[in-house]
Amino acid sequence: MSTAMLVVIALTGIVTIVTVESRASRLDRRIRALDRKVDLLLEHLQIRNDDPQLADVAALARDGQDVAAIKKYREITGAGLLEAKQAVDRMTP
């Protein structure tokens, strides 16, 4: 195979990866926006979204163990660090 062909294949692969990453990032942002909207709707309608596992997170947060609460929240939900911190912050008065 010629060097030019290898370069074309490599560039095609890189473009594909960048495109997929970009789309995944956009989808992730849209999902986070939808999650926020659903949370606001539940709050406005005064509907509690109680998850028994999240009760443990809330207990840790109330006890001042924010790092442990964030870690537990991330384990349960698969959320990112910022999202988990914001959720734990909302759990504490």
N, C-alpha and C positions, 0 to 999 in steps of 0.2 A: 504494500500500500504506500502511496506517496504521502509526503509530508503535508501537502495541501489537503488531501482527503482526510487525514487525521485531524487537522485543524478545523475543517468544516464539521466533522463529527463532534469534536469537542465543543465548538461554539454552539452547535445545535443542542447538545446536552445542557449546556449552561443556560441558554435561553429558555429551554423547557423547564428547568429547575426554578429559575427566577419567576417565570409565569405562574407556575403552580404555587410557589411561596406567596406571591402577591395575591393570588385568588384566595388562598387559605387565610391570609391576613385579613382581607376584606370580609370574608365570611365570619371570621372570629369577631371582628368589630360589630358586625350586624347582630350576631347572636348575643353579645354583651349588651347591646342597645335594647334588644327585645327582652332580655332578662330584666333589665332595669325597668322597662315599661310594665312588665308583668308584676314586678315587685310593687311598683307604684299603684297599680290597679288593685292588687290584693290589699295593700295598706288603706287605700281610699275606701274600699268596700268592707274594711275591717274583717277581712278573712285571714285567719292565721294559717300559715303554711308550716305546721309543726311536723318536724321530722325527729323521731326519737333520738337519732344519732346527733342531731344538731343541739339537742338539749345538753349533751355533754360539753359541746363547744361553748354554749352559753354559760354553763356552770364555771368552766375554766375562765372565761372572760370576766364573770362577776367576781371571781376570786383574785383577779389581778394578774392572772397568768396568760397575758396576751400572746406571747410567743407560742406557748403550748396550744392555745386556742386556735391560732392561725394555722399551725401545723396540722392539727386535727381536722380543721375545716377543709384544708387542701387535700388531705387524705380521703375525706368523705366525698367531696364534690369534684375533685380534679381541677379546681380553680387555680388561677395564677396567684402570685404573691399579693399583688395590689388588690385584686378582687376579694381575696380572703381577708386582708387587713380591713378593707372597707366593710365587709360583712360583720366581722368581729366588732369593729367600732360601733356599728349600728345596734349590736346586741347589748352594749353597756350603756347604762343611763348617763 
